[in-house]
């Protein structure tokens, strides 16, 4: 099986990107896949949600992409491996500007360990900056969480333009894995209208998957630093996440 490297990307914050990364990775691991999560967001939410103290990290993703050291990996957290980060990564974009071959530095860091995994999920920062660009260059696919809110469409064209720009030069084989409507409230008429609009606008581009509901259990699970399926195995959202994992298994990796 060719390794699928999926960047979860949306320049908007608060769309559930980190939550989906963690829980999708966990569902894939339950399905027997070897999974690596890479946190390339300086906010380090994924690292924190995985129960890692960011202040105690001696090495992070920063050392791999700036200093060209081997990618530091913490093994077997909830059955997944993690390449953690912390706030030091916020300095990376400034330092990378003047560095040679900056666009491929994450790709180069992943290359030696890529074949150890079936899936590598990259949690991107909520921006269209250089760190996100590096993540898209390194990826085989991009998965876009999009909030079911009327503001969701603001900037989505910019996001798609960024993907198109990467496909033109940085990564010609990058595929859009699809769109994941998130933070959906079925009782909210505005959310229903927005969900319908997301389907109409984006399904010609790539699949629009079943929406992930707004659920307080996600917050509670994050506070406990565990995936939702560990915190509340019978929560109906777990089935939706498992179905999303099945769809990721069906992706073609060029």
DRENDO-1510 file (C-alpha; in Angstrom, 1 decimal, always signed):
<recs>
REC; n; res; u; v; w
REC; 1; UNK; +0.0; +0.0; +0.0 .
REC; 2; UNK; +1.3; +3.4; -1.0 .
REC; 3; UNK; +1.5; +5.8; +1.9 .
REC; 4; UNK; -1.2; +8.4; +1.9 .
REC; 5; UNK; -0.1; +11.8; +3.2 .
REC; 6; UNK; -3.1; +13.9; +4.0 .
REC; 7; UNK; -2.9; +17.6; +5.0 .
REC; 8; UNK; -5.9; +18.8; +6.8 .
REC; 9; UNK; -6.1; +22.4; +5.7 .
REC; 10; UNK; -8.3; +25.5; +6.0 .
REC; 11; UNK; -7.0; +29.0; +6.5 .
REC; 12; UNK; -9.9; +29.7; +8.9 .
REC; 13; UNK; -9.5; +28.8; +12.5 .
REC; 14; UNK; -12.1; +27.0; +14.7 .
REC; 15; UNK; -13.3; +24.6; +12.0 .
REC; 16; UNK; -12.4; +21.5; +13.9 .
REC; 17; UNK; -9.3; +20.7; +11.9 .
REC; 18; UNK; -7.2; +19.4; +14.9 .
REC; 19; UNK; -10.1; +17.4; +16.3 .
REC; 20; UNK; -10.7; +15.8; +13.0 .
REC; 21; UNK; -6.9; +15.0; +12.5 .
REC; 22; UNK; -6.7; +13.3; +15.9 .
REC; 23; UNK; -10.0; +11.3; +15.6 .
REC; 24; UNK; -9.6; +10.4; +12.0 .
REC; 25; UNK; -6.1; +9.1; +12.8 .
REC; 26; UNK; -7.4; +7.1; +15.7 .
REC; 27; UNK; -10.1; +5.5; +13.6 .
REC; 28; UNK; -7.6; +4.6; +10.9 .
REC; 29; UNK; -5.3; +3.0; +13.6 .
REC; 30; UNK; -8.3; +1.0; +14.9 .
REC; 31; UNK; -8.8; -0.3; +11.3 .
REC; 32; UNK; -5.3; -1.7; +11.4 .
REC; 33; UNK; -3.3; +1.0; +9.8 .
REC; 34; UNK; +0.1; +2.4; +10.9 .
REC; 35; UNK; -0.6; +6.1; +11.5 .
REC; 36; UNK; +1.7; +9.1; +12.0 .
REC; 37; UNK; +0.3; +12.5; +13.0 .
REC; 38; UNK; +2.4; +15.6; +12.2 .
REC; 39; UNK; +1.7; +18.9; +14.1 .
REC; 40; UNK; +2.9; +21.8; +12.0 .
REC; 41; UNK; +0.6; +24.4; +13.7 .
REC; 42; UNK; +2.6; +26.6; +16.1 .
REC; 43; UNK; -0.4; +26.6; +18.4 .
REC; 44; UNK; +0.5; +23.0; +19.0 .
REC; 45; UNK; -3.2; +22.0; +19.7 .
REC; 46; UNK; -2.7; +18.5; +18.3 .
REC; 47; UNK; +0.4; +17.9; +20.5 .
REC; 48; UNK; -1.5; +19.1; +23.5 .
REC; 49; UNK; -4.6; +17.0; +22.7 .
REC; 50; UNK; -2.3; +14.0; +22.5 .
REC; 51; UNK; -1.2; +14.6; +26.1 .
REC; 52; UNK; +2.3; +15.8; +25.3 .
REC; 53; UNK; +3.7; +18.7; +27.4 .
REC; 54; UNK; +5.0; +21.1; +24.8 .
REC; 55; UNK; +7.3; +22.8; +27.3 .
REC; 56; UNK; +9.3; +19.6; +27.9 .
REC; 57; UNK; +10.0; +18.9; +24.2 .
REC; 58; UNK; +13.7; +18.9; +23.4 .
REC; 59; UNK; +13.0; +18.3; +19.7 .
REC; 60; UNK; +10.1; +19.3; +17.4 .
REC; 61; UNK; +9.1; +19.6; +13.8 .
REC; 62; UNK; +11.0; +22.9; +13.8 .
REC; 63; UNK; +14.3; +21.0; +14.1 .
REC; 64; UNK; +13.4; +18.9; +11.0 .
REC; 65; UNK; +12.3; +21.7; +8.7 .
REC; 66; UNK; +14.7; +24.5; +9.8 .
REC; 67; UNK; +17.8; +22.6; +11.0 .
REC; 68; UNK; +17.3; +19.6; +8.6 .
REC; 69; UNK; +17.5; +17.1; +11.5 .
REC; 70; UNK; +15.6; +13.8; +11.4 .
REC; 71; UNK; +11.9; +14.2; +12.1 .
REC; 72; UNK; +11.5; +13.7; +15.9 .
REC; 73; UNK; +8.7; +11.2; +16.6 .
REC; 74; UNK; +7.0; +10.1; +19.8 .
REC; 75; UNK; +5.8; +6.6; +19.3 .
REC; 76; UNK; +2.6; +4.8; +20.3 .
REC; 77; UNK; +0.3; +7.5; +21.8 .
REC; 78; UNK; -3.2; +5.9; +21.6 .
REC; 79; UNK; -1.8; +3.5; +19.0 .
REC; 80; UNK; -0.5; +6.4; +16.8 .
REC; 81; UNK; +2.9; +8.0; +16.4 .
REC; 82; UNK; +3.3; +11.8; +16.7 .
REC; 83; UNK; +5.7; +14.4; +15.4 .
REC; 84; UNK; +5.1; +17.1; +18.0 .
REC; 85; UNK; +5.6; +20.8; +17.9 .
REC; 86; UNK; +5.5; +23.8; +20.2 .
REC; 87; UNK; +5.6; +27.6; +20.0 .
REC; 88; UNK; +9.1; +27.7; +18.6 .
REC; 89; UNK; +7.6; +26.8; +15.2 .
REC; 90; UNK; +6.2; +30.3; +15.0 .
REC; 91; UNK; +9.7; +31.5; +14.2 .
REC; 92; UNK; +10.1; +29.0; +11.4 .
REC; 93; UNK; +8.3; +31.0; +8.7 .
REC; 94; UNK; +10.6; +34.0; +9.2 .
REC; 95; UNK; +13.7; +31.8; +9.1 .
REC; 96; UNK; +12.6; +29.8; +6.2 .
REC; 97; UNK; +12.1; +32.8; +3.9 .
REC; 98; UNK; +15.8; +33.0; +3.1 .
REC; 99; UNK; +16.6; +29.3; +3.1 .
REC; 100; UNK; +17.3; +27.2; +0.1 .
REC; 101; UNK; +14.7; +24.6; -1.0 .
REC; 102; UNK; +12.4; +25.7; +1.7 .
REC; 103; UNK; +9.3; +24.4; +0.0 .
REC; 104; UNK; +10.4; +20.8; +0.1 .
REC; 105; UNK; +11.8; +20.7; +3.7 .
REC; 106; UNK; +8.9; +18.9; +5.2 .
REC; 107; UNK; +8.7; +16.6; +2.3 .
REC; 108; UNK; +12.4; +15.8; +2.7 .
REC; 109; UNK; +11.9; +15.2; +6.5 .
REC; 110; UNK; +9.1; +12.8; +5.8 .
REC; 111; UNK; +10.9; +10.8; +3.0 .
REC; 112; UNK; +13.1; +8.6; +5.2 .
REC; 113; UNK; +10.2; +7.4; +7.4 .
REC; 114; UNK; +7.3; +7.5; +4.9 .
REC; 115; UNK; +7.3; +3.8; +4.2 .
REC; 116; UNK; +6.8; +3.0; +7.9 .
REC; 117; UNK; +3.3; +4.3; +7.7 .
REC; 118; UNK; +0.0; +3.7; +5.8 .
REC; 119; UNK; -1.3; +7.1; +6.6 .
REC; 120; UNK; +0.4; +10.4; +7.6 .
REC; 121; UNK; -1.9; +13.1; +8.7 .
REC; 122; UNK; -0.6; +16.7; +8.8 .
REC; 123; UNK; -2.4; +19.3; +11.0 .
REC; 124; UNK; -1.8; +22.6; +9.2 .
REC; 125; UNK; -1.9; +26.1; +10.7 .
REC; 126; UNK; -5.0; +28.2; +10.1 .
REC; 127; UNK; -3.3; +30.4; +7.5 .
REC; 128; UNK; -2.2; +30.5; +3.9 .
REC; 129; UNK; +1.4; +30.9; +4.9 .
REC; 130; UNK; +4.6; +29.1; +4.3 .
REC; 131; UNK; +4.1; +26.3; +6.8 .
REC; 132; UNK; +0.8; +25.4; +5.1 .
REC; 133; UNK; +2.5; +25.6; +1.7 .
REC; 134; UNK; +5.2; +23.1; +2.9 .
REC; 135; UNK; +2.5; +20.8; +4.1 .
REC; 136; UNK; +0.7; +20.8; +0.8 .
REC; 137; UNK; +3.9; +20.2; -1.1 .
REC; 138; UNK; +4.6; +17.2; +1.1 .
REC; 139; UNK; +1.1; +15.7; +0.8 .
REC; 140; UNK; -0.5; +13.3; -1.6 .
REC; 141; UNK; -4.0; +14.7; -0.6 .
REC; 142; UNK; -5.6; +17.7; +1.0 .
REC; 143; UNK; -8.7; +17.2; +3.2 .
REC; 144; UNK; -10.6; +20.4; +3.9 .
REC; 145; UNK; -12.8; +20.8; +7.1 .
REC; 146; UNK; -15.3; +23.5; +6.5 .
REC; 147; UNK; -17.7; +24.9; +9.1 .
REC; 148; UNK; -21.4; +24.8; +8.3 .
REC; 149; UNK; -21.7; +28.5; +8.9 .
REC; 150; UNK; -22.5; +31.3; +6.4 .
REC; 151; UNK; -18.9; +32.6; +6.9 .
REC; 152; UNK; -17.5; +29.3; +5.7 .
REC; 153; UNK; -17.5; +30.4; +2.1 .
REC; 154; UNK; -15.4; +33.5; +2.9 .
REC; 155; UNK; -11.9; +32.7; +1.8 .
REC; 156; UNK; -12.6; +29.2; +0.4 .
REC; 157; UNK; -11.8; +30.4; -3.1 .
REC; 158; UNK; -8.5; +31.6; -1.7 .
REC; 159; UNK; -7.9; +28.2; -0.3 .
REC; 160; UNK; -8.7; +26.5; -3.6 .
REC; 161; UNK; -6.5; +29.0; -5.4 .
REC; 162; UNK; -3.6; +28.1; -3.0 .
REC; 163; UNK; -4.2; +24.4; -3.7 .
REC; 164; UNK; -4.2; +25.1; -7.5 .
REC; 165; UNK; -1.0; +27.1; -7.2 .
REC; 166; UNK; +0.7; +24.2; -5.4 .
REC; 167; UNK; -0.5; +21.8; -8.0 .
REC; 168; UNK; +0.9; +24.0; -10.8 .
REC; 169; UNK; +4.4; +24.0; -9.5 .
REC; 170; UNK; +5.1; +22.7; -6.0 .
REC; 171; UNK; +3.2; +19.4; -6.1 .
REC; 172; UNK; +1.6; +18.4; -9.4 .
REC; 173; UNK; +0.1; +15.2; -8.1 .
REC; 174; UNK; -1.7; +16.8; -5.1 .
REC; 175; UNK; -5.3; +15.6; -5.0 .
REC; 176; UNK; -8.3; +17.0; -3.1 .
REC; 177; UNK; -9.5; +14.2; -0.9 .
REC; 178; UNK; -12.7; +16.1; -0.2 .
REC; 179; UNK; -14.5; +18.5; +2.2 .
REC; 180; UNK; -15.7; +17.6; +5.7 .
REC; 181; UNK; -18.6; +19.8; +6.9 .
REC; 182; UNK; -17.9; +20.4; +10.6 .
REC; 183; UNK; -19.5; +21.8; +13.8 .
REC; 184; UNK; -22.9; +21.0; +12.3 .
REC; 185; UNK; -26.1; +21.6; +14.3 .
REC; 186; UNK; -29.0; +19.7; +12.6 .
REC; 187; UNK; -31.5; +21.8; +14.5 .
REC; 188; UNK; -30.2; +25.1; +13.1 .
REC; 189; UNK; -31.8; +26.1; +9.9 .
REC; 190; UNK; -28.8; +28.3; +8.9 .
REC; 191; UNK; -26.5; +25.2; +9.3 .
REC; 192; UNK; -28.9; +23.2; +7.1 .
REC; 193; UNK; -28.9; +25.8; +4.4 .
REC; 194; UNK; -25.1; +26.1; +4.6 .
REC; 195; UNK; -24.6; +22.4; +4.4 .
REC; 196; UNK; -26.7; +22.3; +1.3 .
REC; 197; UNK; -24.7; +25.1; -0.2 .
REC; 198; UNK; -21.4; +23.4; +0.6 .
REC; 199; UNK; -22.7; +20.3; -1.3 .
REC; 200; UNK; -23.8; +22.3; -4.3 .
REC; 201; UNK; -20.6; +24.4; -4.5 .
REC; 202; UNK; -17.9; +21.9; -3.7 .
REC; 203; UNK; -19.2; +18.4; -4.8 .
REC; 204; UNK; -18.2; +19.2; -8.4 .
REC; 205; UNK; -14.6; +19.7; -7.1 .
REC; 206; UNK; -14.3; +16.7; -4.7 .
REC; 207; UNK; -16.5; +14.6; -2.4 .
REC; 208; UNK; -18.4; +16.3; +0.4 .
REC; 209; UNK; -18.6; +13.9; +3.3 .
REC; 210; UNK; -21.2; +13.4; +5.9 .
REC; 211; UNK; -21.1; +16.4; +8.4 .
REC; 212; UNK; -19.5; +16.1; +11.8 .
REC; 213; UNK; -21.9; +17.5; +14.4 .
REC; 214; UNK; -21.1; +20.1; +16.9 .
REC; 215; UNK; -20.6; +18.0; +20.1 .
REC; 216; UNK; -19.5; +18.9; +23.6 .
REC; 217; UNK; -18.1; +15.4; +23.9 .
REC; 218; UNK; -15.2; +16.6; +21.6 .
REC; 219; UNK; -14.3; +19.3; +24.0 .
REC; 220; UNK; -14.5; +16.9; +27.0 .
REC; 221; UNK; -12.4; +14.3; +25.2 .
REC; 222; UNK; -9.8; +16.9; +24.3 .
REC; 223; UNK; -9.6; +18.0; +28.0 .
REC; 224; UNK; -9.0; +14.3; +28.9 .
REC; 225; UNK; -6.4; +14.2; +26.0 .
REC; 226; UNK; -7.9; +11.1; +24.4 .
REC; 227; UNK; -9.8; +10.5; +21.1 .
REC; 228; UNK; -13.6; +10.6; +21.3 .
REC; 229; UNK; -13.8; +6.8; +20.7 .
REC; 230; UNK; -11.9; +6.2; +23.9 .
REC; 231; UNK; -13.7; +8.9; +25.9 .
REC; 232; UNK; -17.2; +8.0; +24.7 .
REC; 233; UNK; -17.2; +4.9; +22.5 .
REC; 234; UNK; -21.0; +4.8; +21.9 .
REC; 235; UNK; -21.2; +8.5; +20.8 .
REC; 236; UNK; -22.9; +8.5; +17.4 .
REC; 237; UNK; -20.2; +10.8; +16.0 .
REC; 238; UNK; -17.7; +7.9; +16.3 .
REC; 239; UNK; -19.5; +6.0; +13.5 .
REC; 240; UNK; -19.3; +9.1; +11.3 .
REC; 241; UNK; -15.6; +9.3; +11.9 .
REC; 242; UNK; -15.2; +5.7; +11.1 .
REC; 243; UNK; -17.0; +6.1; +7.9 .
REC; 244; UNK; -14.7; +9.0; +7.0 .
REC; 245; UNK; -11.7; +6.7; +7.7 .
REC; 246; UNK; -13.2; +4.2; +5.3 .
REC; 247; UNK; -13.4; +6.9; +2.6 .
REC; 248; UNK; -9.8; +7.8; +3.2 .
REC; 249; UNK; -8.9; +4.1; +2.6 .
REC; 250; UNK; -10.4; +4.4; -0.8 .
REC; 251; UNK; -8.3; +7.3; -1.9 .
REC; 252; UNK; -5.8; +6.7; -4.7 .
REC; 253; UNK; -2.2; +7.6; -3.9 .
REC; 254; UNK; -0.2; +8.5; -7.0 .
</recs>
